[in-house]
């Protein structure tokens, strides 16, 4: 059941990311569809999201970086610590891009 909930969260996050991009400079209309450059989403945009959406965005970026590193085992304690560092950094650097911050602290 937890796995299903996690997968649903990721699907919801994809929708959320699209919403974040809609209000940002990253959103571009291409033949009527919206695209989001994940390399340009900022910390400020993360903090403008609702609490639930913030959680989903964080899960999405953790998953993205985990996949880029080809990690198949995840240490939840390390993820929590990384999330704290990412959040602290983003508070002090709202113009930083989430991908840059995640790559630095993951």
DOLUMFI-831121 format. One record per residue: residue number from 0; residue in three letters; x, y negated, z negated of N, C-alpha, C in turn. Coordinates in steps of 0.02 Angstrom, whole numbers. Layout:
<rs>
{NUM 'ALA' {X Y Z} {X Y Z} {X Y Z}},
...
</rs>
This chain:
<rs>
{0 'UNK' {41 60 0} {0 0 0} {43 -63 0}},
{1 'UNK' {99 -61 -38} {143 -120 -40} {173 -133 28}},
{2 'UNK' {189 -81 64} {218 -89 131} {169 -122 178}},
{3 'UNK' {106 -101 174} {55 -131 216} {47 -204 200}},
{4 'UNK' {46 -220 135} {39 -290 115} {99 -331 140}},
{5 'UNK' {158 -303 137} {218 -338 161} {213 -350 237}},
{6 'UNK' {191 -300 273} {184 -308 346} {131 -361 362}},
{7 'UNK' {76 -360 325} {24 -410 336} {51 -480 320}},
{8 'UNK' {91 -485 269} {121 -549 251} {164 -575 308}},
{9 'UNK' {201 -531 340} {244 -552 396} {201 -575 454}},
{10 'UNK' {147 -540 467} {103 -561 521} {71 -629 506}},
{11 'UNK' {51 -639 444} {23 -703 425} {76 -757 430}},
{12 'UNK' {137 -741 411} {191 -789 414} {203 -813 485}},
{13 'UNK' {198 -769 533} {207 -789 602} {157 -843 620}},
{14 'UNK' {96 -836 597} {46 -887 608} {63 -951 571}},
{15 'UNK' {88 -944 510} {107 -1002 470} {163 -1040 503}},
{16 'UNK' {214 -1004 526} {270 -1036 560} {245 -1075 620}},
{17 'UNK' {197 -1048 656} {169 -1084 713} {136 -1148 689}},
{18 'UNK' {104 -1146 632} {73 -1206 604} {124 -1257 582}},
{19 'UNK' {179 -1234 553} {233 -1280 533} {260 -1314 595}},
{20 'UNK' {271 -1276 647} {298 -1305 708} {251 -1354 741}},
{21 'UNK' {187 -1346 732} {139 -1390 763} {148 -1461 740}},
{22 'UNK' {166 -1471 677} {175 -1538 651} {246 -1562 656}},
{23 'UNK' {290 -1523 686} {360 -1542 688} {383 -1555 759}},
{24 'UNK' {444 -1579 764} {473 -1593 829} {491 -1529 866}},
{25 'UNK' {492 -1472 832} {511 -1410 864} {456 -1382 908}},
{26 'UNK' {395 -1402 896} {339 -1374 934} {340 -1404 1004}},
{27 'UNK' {333 -1362 1052} {332 -1384 1121} {276 -1347 1156}},
{28 'UNK' {241 -1383 1200} {190 -1349 1238} {219 -1324 1303}},
{29 'UNK' {213 -1260 1313} {235 -1229 1375} {176 -1193 1405}},
{30 'UNK' {148 -1222 1456} {90 -1191 1490} {35 -1176 1440}},
{31 'UNK' {22 -1221 1393} {-32 -1213 1346} {-16 -1172 1284}},
{32 'UNK' {44 -1143 1278} {60 -1105 1218} {111 -1144 1177}},
{33 'UNK' {110 -1133 1113} {156 -1167 1067} {216 -1123 1054}},
{34 'UNK' {275 -1155 1051} {336 -1119 1033} {368 -1155 975}},
{35 'UNK' {404 -1118 935} {439 -1146 877} {512 -1123 881}},
{36 'UNK' {557 -1170 876} {628 -1153 874} {645 -1141 801}},
{37 'UNK' {654 -1078 782} {667 -1061 712} {733 -1089 687}},
{38 'UNK' {777 -1109 732} {840 -1138 713} {833 -1211 692}},
{39 'UNK' {774 -1241 704} {764 -1312 691} {715 -1327 635}},
{40 'UNK' {682 -1278 607} {634 -1289 553} {674 -1313 492}},
{41 'UNK' {652 -1368 461} {690 -1399 407} {663 -1380 338}},
{42 'UNK' {704 -1394 289} {685 -1385 219} {624 -1429 203}},
{43 'UNK' {622 -1489 230} {566 -1533 217} {501 -1501 240}},
{44 'UNK' {502 -1469 298} {442 -1435 323} {422 -1378 278}},
{45 'UNK' {470 -1343 250} {454 -1290 202} {416 -1319 142}},
{46 'UNK' {440 -1375 116} {410 -1403 56} {343 -1437 70}},
{47 'UNK' {328 -1452 132} {262 -1479 150} {209 -1425 153}},
{48 'UNK' {230 -1363 157} {183 -1307 162} {150 -1293 94}},
{49 'UNK' {93 -1260 96} {59 -1240 33} {103 -1189 -3}},
{50 'UNK' {90 -1179 -67} {130 -1132 -107} {130 -1062 -75}},
{51 'UNK' {72 -1039 -54} {67 -973 -24} {107 -970 42}},
{52 'UNK' {101 -1023 82} {137 -1025 146} {212 -1029 135}},
{53 'UNK' {234 -1064 83} {305 -1068 67} {332 -998 54}},
{54 'UNK' {295 -960 14} {317 -891 -2} {323 -850 62}},
{55 'UNK' {275 -857 106} {276 -818 168} {333 -840 214}},
{56 'UNK' {346 -905 216} {402 -930 256} {468 -903 229}},
{57 'UNK' {476 -904 163} {537 -877 133} {545 -803 149}},
{58 'UNK' {491 -765 145} {494 -694 161} {514 -685 234}},
{59 'UNK' {486 -725 278} {501 -720 349} {576 -732 361}},
{60 'UNK' {603 -786 334} {673 -801 346} {719 -750 313}},
{61 'UNK' {700 -725 254} {740 -670 224} {741 -611 272}},
{62 'UNK' {683 -594 299} {680 -537 346} {720 -549 409}},
{63 'UNK' {718 -610 434} {755 -628 494} {830 -620 483}},
{64 'UNK' {855 -647 427} {926 -642 412} {946 -570 398}},
{65 'UNK' {903 -533 363} {916 -463 349} {923 -424 414}},
{66 'UNK' {879 -437 462} {883 -403 526} {946 -423 564}},
{67 'UNK' {964 -488 562} {1025 -510 596} {1086 -476 568}},
{68 'UNK' {1085 -461 503} {1142 -428 471} {1137 -352 476}},
{69 'UNK' {1082 -328 506} {1070 -256 513} {1070 -220 446}},
{70 'UNK' {1041 -251 396} {1038 -221 329} {976 -177 325}},
{71 'UNK' {985 -118 300} {930 -72 291} {913 -61 218}},
{72 'UNK' {956 -85 173} {944 -80 101} {943 -152 74}},
{73 'UNK' {891 -166 34} {883 -234 8} {884 -231 -68}},
{74 'UNK' {924 -273 -98} {928 -280 -171} {882 -338 -190}},
{75 'UNK' {827 -323 -223} {777 -374 -240} {805 -428 -286}},
{76 'UNK' {849 -409 -332} {880 -458 -377} {922 -507 -338}},
{77 'UNK' {961 -482 -291} {1001 -527 -249} {957 -572 -206}},
{78 'UNK' {901 -546 -182} {855 -588 -143} {827 -644 -186}},
{79 'UNK' {808 -628 -247} {782 -679 -292} {834 -733 -307}},
{80 'UNK' {895 -712 -318} {949 -759 -331} {963 -802 -270}},
{81 'UNK' {963 -771 -212} {973 -809 -150} {917 -859 -139}},
{82 'UNK' {855 -839 -154} {798 -884 -146} {806 -944 -192}},
{83 'UNK' {828 -934 -253} {839 -990 -299} {892 -1037 -271}},
{84 'UNK' {946 -1010 -245} {1000 -1052 -216} {974 -1090 -155}},
{85 'UNK' {936 -1056 -113} {909 -1087 -53} {862 -1144 -72}},
{86 'UNK' {818 -1131 -120} {771 -1183 -142} {808 -1243 -171}},
{87 'UNK' {857 -1231 -214} {895 -1286 -243} {930 -1327 -189}},
{88 'UNK' {960 -1293 -141} {995 -1327 -88} {946 -1369 -46}},
{89 'UNK' {889 -1340 -31} {839 -1375 9} {812 -1437 -27}},
{90 'UNK' {804 -1433 -92} {781 -1491 -131} {829 -1549 -121}},
{91 'UNK' {894 -1534 -124} {945 -1586 -117} {960 -1605 -45}},
{92 'UNK' {939 -1564 2} {955 -1575 73} {893 -1562 117}},
{93 'UNK' {842 -1603 112} {780 -1590 148} {786 -1590 225}},
{94 'UNK' {839 -1620 251} {848 -1620 324} {884 -1559 349}},
{95 'UNK' {910 -1518 304} {945 -1457 324} {896 -1409 357}},
{96 'UNK' {922 -1370 404} {879 -1320 436} {878 -1257 393}},
{97 'UNK' {820 -1225 391} {813 -1165 350} {861 -1110 372}},
{98 'UNK' {870 -1102 437} {914 -1049 461} {985 -1060 435}},
{99 'UNK' {1009 -1122 438} {1077 -1137 414} {1083 -1122 340}},
{100 'UNK' {1033 -1141 302} {1034 -1130 229} {1030 -1055 214}},
{101 'UNK' {987 -1019 249} {982 -947 237} {1047 -911 256}},
{102 'UNK' {1076 -931 311} {1139 -898 331} {1195 -913 280}},
{103 'UNK' {1192 -971 249} {1243 -990 200} {1235 -950 135}},
{104 'UNK' {1174 -941 112} {1162 -911 46} {1141 -838 48}},
{105 'UNK' {1131 -809 106} {1114 -738 112} {1176 -702 135}},
</rs>
